[in-house]
Amino acid sequence: MADLNSDKALICRKEINGEQGSATVWHVLLSDGHLIDCGSSFFAERRAHVLADMINEAGPERLSRQALKAPQHD
């Protein structure tokens, strides 16, 4: 539960059942609540893991609500 309140990018999946069958869609959940859809293809789970790892290595706090509100000056 602590991860949900952190700035970490998290991997999640959504199970979809429909007339055409079922599918697993992989997402990356950002700390501000946005979901990045990584698809449901053969590579979707790995894509989600790589993307979350890249975000977390770069500093997930850069995508936090607070960081996005404050102007960034280099």
MARBA-3410 file (N, C-alpha, C, O; in Angstrom, 1 decimal):
74
0.8,-1.2,0.0,0.0,0.0,0.0,0.9,1.3,0.0,0.5,2.3,-0.5 ~ 2.0,1.2,0.6,2.9,2.3,0.6,3.3,2.8,-0.8,3.5,3.9,-1.0 ~ 3.5,1.8,-1.7,3.9,2.1,-3.1,2.8,3.0,-3.7,3.2,3.8,-4.6 ~ 1.6,2.8,-3.4,0.5,3.6,-4.0,0.6,5.1,-3.6,0.2,6.0,-4.3 ~ 1.2,5.4,-2.5,1.3,6.7,-2.0,2.7,7.3,-2.3,3.1,8.4,-1.9
3.5,6.6,-3.0,4.9,7.0,-3.4,4.9,7.7,-4.7,3.9,7.7,-5.4 ~ 6.1,8.2,-5.1,6.3,8.8,-6.4,6.7,7.7,-7.5,6.9,8.1,-8.6 ~ 6.8,6.5,-7.1,7.2,5.4,-8.0,6.2,5.2,-9.1,5.0,5.3,-8.9 ~ 6.7,4.9,-10.3,5.9,4.4,-11.4,5.6,3.0,-11.1,6.5,2.2,-10.9 ~ 4.3,2.6,-11.2,3.9,1.2,-10.9,3.4,0.5,-12.1,2.8,1.1,-13.0
3.6,-0.8,-12.2,3.1,-1.6,-13.3,1.7,-2.2,-12.8,1.6,-2.8,-11.7 ~ 0.7,-2.1,-13.7,-0.5,-2.7,-13.4,-1.1,-3.3,-14.7,-0.7,-3.0,-15.8 ~ -2.1,-4.2,-14.5,-2.7,-4.8,-15.6,-4.3,-4.7,-15.5,-4.8,-4.7,-14.3 ~ -4.9,-4.8,-16.6,-6.4,-4.7,-16.6,-6.9,-5.9,-17.4,-6.4,-6.1,-18.6 ~ -7.7,-6.7,-16.8,-8.3,-7.8,-17.6,-9.6,-7.4,-18.2,-10.5,-6.9,-17.6
-9.7,-7.6,-19.5,-10.9,-7.2,-20.3,-11.5,-8.5,-20.9,-10.8,-9.3,-21.5 ~ -12.8,-8.6,-20.6,-13.6,-9.7,-21.2,-14.7,-9.1,-22.1,-15.4,-8.3,-21.6 ~ -14.7,-9.6,-23.3,-15.7,-9.1,-24.2,-16.2,-10.2,-25.1,-15.9,-11.4,-24.9 ~ -17.0,-9.8,-26.1,-17.6,-10.8,-27.0,-16.5,-11.5,-27.8,-16.7,-12.7,-28.2 ~ -15.4,-10.8,-28.1,-14.3,-11.4,-28.9,-13.3,-12.3,-28.1,-12.4,-12.9,-28.6
-13.6,-12.3,-26.8,-12.7,-13.1,-25.9,-12.1,-12.2,-24.8,-12.7,-11.1,-24.5 ~ -11.0,-12.6,-24.2,-10.4,-11.8,-23.1,-9.0,-11.4,-23.5,-8.4,-11.9,-24.4 ~ -8.5,-10.3,-22.8,-7.2,-9.8,-23.0,-6.7,-9.2,-21.8,-7.4,-8.8,-20.9 ~ -5.4,-9.2,-21.6,-4.7,-8.5,-20.5,-4.0,-7.3,-21.1,-3.2,-7.4,-22.0 ~ -4.4,-6.1,-20.6,-3.8,-4.8,-21.0,-2.8,-4.4,-19.9,-3.3,-4.3,-18.8
-1.6,-4.1,-20.3,-0.6,-3.6,-19.3,-0.5,-2.1,-19.3,-0.5,-1.5,-20.4 ~ -0.3,-1.5,-18.1,-0.2,-0.1,-17.9,0.9,0.3,-17.0,1.4,-0.6,-16.2 ~ 1.4,1.5,-17.1,2.3,2.1,-16.1,1.5,3.2,-15.4,1.0,4.1,-16.1 ~ 1.3,3.1,-14.1,0.6,4.1,-13.3,1.6,5.1,-12.7,2.5,4.7,-12.0 ~ 1.4,6.4,-13.1,2.3,7.4,-12.6,1.8,8.0,-11.3,0.6,7.8,-11.0
2.6,8.7,-10.6,2.2,9.1,-9.2,1.1,10.2,-9.3,0.4,10.4,-8.2 ~ 0.9,10.8,-10.4,-0.2,11.8,-10.5,-1.5,11.1,-10.9,-2.5,11.8,-11.2 ~ -1.5,9.8,-11.0,-2.8,9.1,-11.4,-3.0,8.8,-12.8,-3.9,8.1,-13.2 ~ -2.1,9.2,-13.7,-2.2,9.0,-15.1,-1.7,7.5,-15.4,-0.8,7.1,-14.9 ~ -2.5,6.9,-16.3,-2.1,5.6,-16.8,-1.5,5.7,-18.2,-2.1,6.3,-19.1
-0.4,5.0,-18.4,0.2,4.9,-19.7,-0.1,3.5,-20.2,0.4,2.5,-19.6 ~ -0.8,3.4,-21.3,-1.2,2.1,-21.9,-0.1,1.5,-22.6,0.5,2.2,-23.5 ~ 0.4,0.3,-22.3,1.5,-0.3,-22.9,1.0,-1.4,-23.9,1.8,-2.1,-24.4 ~ -0.3,-1.6,-24.0,-0.9,-2.5,-24.9,-1.1,-3.9,-24.4,-1.0,-4.2,-23.2 ~ -1.6,-4.8,-25.3,-1.9,-6.2,-24.9,-1.2,-7.2,-25.7,-1.5,-8.4,-25.7
-0.2,-6.7,-26.5,0.6,-7.6,-27.4,1.5,-8.5,-26.5,1.5,-8.5,-25.3 ~ 2.2,-9.4,-27.3,3.2,-10.3,-26.7,4.2,-9.5,-25.8,4.7,-10.1,-24.8 ~ 4.6,-8.3,-26.3,5.6,-7.6,-25.6,5.1,-6.6,-24.6,5.9,-5.9,-23.9 ~ 3.8,-6.5,-24.4,3.2,-5.4,-23.6,3.7,-5.4,-22.1,4.0,-4.4,-21.5 ~ 3.8,-6.6,-21.5,4.2,-6.7,-20.1,5.6,-6.2,-20.0,6.0,-5.5,-19.1
6.5,-6.7,-20.8,7.9,-6.3,-20.8,8.1,-4.8,-21.0,8.9,-4.2,-20.4 ~ 7.3,-4.3,-22.0,7.3,-2.8,-22.3,6.9,-2.0,-21.0,7.6,-1.0,-20.7 ~ 5.9,-2.5,-20.3,5.5,-1.8,-19.1,6.6,-1.8,-18.0,6.9,-0.8,-17.4 ~ 7.3,-3.0,-17.9,8.4,-3.1,-16.9,9.5,-2.2,-17.3,10.1,-1.5,-16.4 ~ 9.9,-2.1,-18.6,11.0,-1.3,-19.0,10.7,0.2,-18.8,11.5,0.9,-18.3
9.5,0.6,-19.2,9.1,2.0,-19.0,9.1,2.4,-17.6,9.6,3.5,-17.2 ~ 8.5,1.6,-16.7,8.5,1.9,-15.3,9.9,2.0,-14.7,10.2,2.8,-13.9 ~ 10.8,1.0,-15.1,12.2,1.1,-14.7,12.8,2.4,-15.1,13.6,3.0,-14.3 ~ 12.6,2.8,-16.4,13.2,4.0,-16.9,12.8,5.2,-16.1,13.6,6.1,-15.7 ~ 11.5,5.3,-15.8,10.9,6.4,-15.0,11.5,6.4,-13.6,11.9,7.4,-13.1
11.5,5.2,-13.0,12.0,5.2,-11.6,13.5,5.4,-11.5,14.0,6.0,-10.5 ~ 14.3,5.0,-12.5,15.7,5.3,-12.5,16.0,6.8,-12.7,17.0,7.3,-12.1 ~ 15.2,7.4,-13.5,15.4,8.9,-13.8,15.0,9.7,-12.7,15.3,10.9,-12.6 ~ 14.2,9.2,-11.8,13.7,10.0,-10.6,12.2,10.2,-10.8,11.8,11.2,-11.3 ~ 11.4,9.3,-10.3,10.0,9.4,-10.4,9.4,10.6,-9.8,8.3,11.0,-10.2
10.1,11.2,-8.9,9.6,12.4,-8.2,9.5,13.6,-9.2,8.8,14.6,-9.0 ~ 10.2,13.5,-10.4,10.1,14.5,-11.4,8.7,14.5,-12.1,8.3,15.5,-12.7 ~ 7.9,13.4,-11.9,6.6,13.3,-12.4,5.5,13.4,-11.3,4.3,13.2,-11.6 ~ 5.9,13.8,-10.1,5.0,13.9,-9.1,4.1,15.1,-9.3,4.4,16.0,-10.1 ~ 3.0,15.2,-8.6,2.0,16.3,-8.8,2.7,17.6,-8.4,2.6,18.6,-9.1
3.5,17.6,-7.3,4.2,18.8,-6.9,5.2,19.3,-7.9,5.3,20.5,-8.2 ~ 6.0,18.4,-8.5,7.0,18.7,-9.5,6.3,19.3,-10.8,6.9,20.2,-11.4 ~ 5.2,18.8,-11.1,4.6,19.2,-12.3,3.9,20.6,-12.1,3.7,21.3,-13.1 ~ 3.6,21.0,-10.9,3.0,22.3,-10.6,4.1,23.4,-10.6,3.8,24.5,-11.0 ~ 5.3,23.1,-10.1,6.3,24.1,-10.0,7.0,24.2,-11.3,7.3,23.3,-12.0
7.3,25.5,-11.7,8.1,25.7,-13.0,9.5,25.2,-12.8,10.1,25.3,-11.8 ~ 10.0,24.6,-13.9,11.3,24.0,-13.9,12.3,25.0,-14.7,12.0,25.3,-15.8 ~ 13.3,25.4,-14.0,14.3,26.3,-14.6,15.7,25.6,-14.5,16.1,25.2,-13.5 ~ 16.3,25.6,-15.7,17.7,25.0,-15.7,18.7,26.0,-15.8,19.9,25.7,-15.9
END
